[in-house]
């Protein structure tokens, strides 16, 4: 385990690059569900989202999938916002320092769960996907 005192916090752009790289590593498992889905990184979710999600503190939300669903797009439905995955930097960094896991692993886990919940994967399905992508 790396000593948390020696870790350097990545910038918003650094975290976006990690997110994009991990999303590409998930391509074999999530294929069409991630095509064209951009990642946006912010320090925290806005107050409206935090309230909507029932979060007690801004550190409770690590990521969020927002927008239209893959299935709705496949059916040709219109009037929905484009799909996007948000990663929230400060909560991710806080979790990273507390967990001792690699930051790539933490980001990958959040991506799998945000996309997985949105497309209806079970927890077992998401665990299998996570186990299929080596660190």
SULZI-V727980 format. One record per backbone hydrogen bond with DSSP energy under -1.0 kcal/mol. CO is the residue of the C=O (numbers start at 1). NH is the residue of the N-H. E is the energy in kcal/mol with one decimal. If there is no record, write none. Layout:
<<CO NH E> <CO NH E>>
This chain:
<<3 6 -2.1> <4 7 -1.1> <11 15 -2.4> <12 16 -2.1> <13 17 -2.2> <14 18 -2.2> <15 19 -2.6> <16 20 -2.6> <17 21 -2.3> <18 22 -2.5> <19 23 -2.4> <20 24 -2.0> <21 25 -1.7> <22 26 -1.1> <24 27 -1.1> <26 30 -2.8> <27 31 -2.6> <30 33 -2.4> <31 34 -1.8> <34 37 -1.9> <38 85 -2.6> <40 87 -2.4> <42 89 -2.7> <43 90 -1.5> <46 50 -2.4> <47 51 -2.5> <48 52 -2.6> <49 53 -2.5> <50 55 -2.7> <51 54 -1.2> <57 60 -1.7> <62 88 -2.9> <64 86 -3.5> <66 84 -2.3> <69 73 -2.1> <70 74 -2.2> <71 75 -1.6> <72 77 -2.4> <73 76 -1.2> <81 68 -3.7> <84 66 -2.9> <85 40 -2.7> <86 64 -2.2> <87 42 -2.1> <88 92 -2.2> <89 93 -3.0> <90 94 -2.3> <91 95 -2.5> <92 96 -2.8> <93 97 -2.5> <94 98 -2.0> <95 99 -2.8> <96 100 -1.8> <102 106 -2.1> <103 107 -2.7> <104 108 -2.7> <105 109 -2.6> <106 110 -2.2> <107 111 -2.7> <108 112 -2.8> <109 113 -2.3> <110 114 -2.9> <111 115 -2.6> <112 116 -2.8> <113 117 -2.5> <114 118 -1.4> <115 119 -2.0> <116 121 -2.9> <122 126 -2.3> <123 127 -2.4> <124 128 -2.2> <125 129 -2.2> <126 130 -2.6> <127 131 -2.4> <128 132 -1.3>>
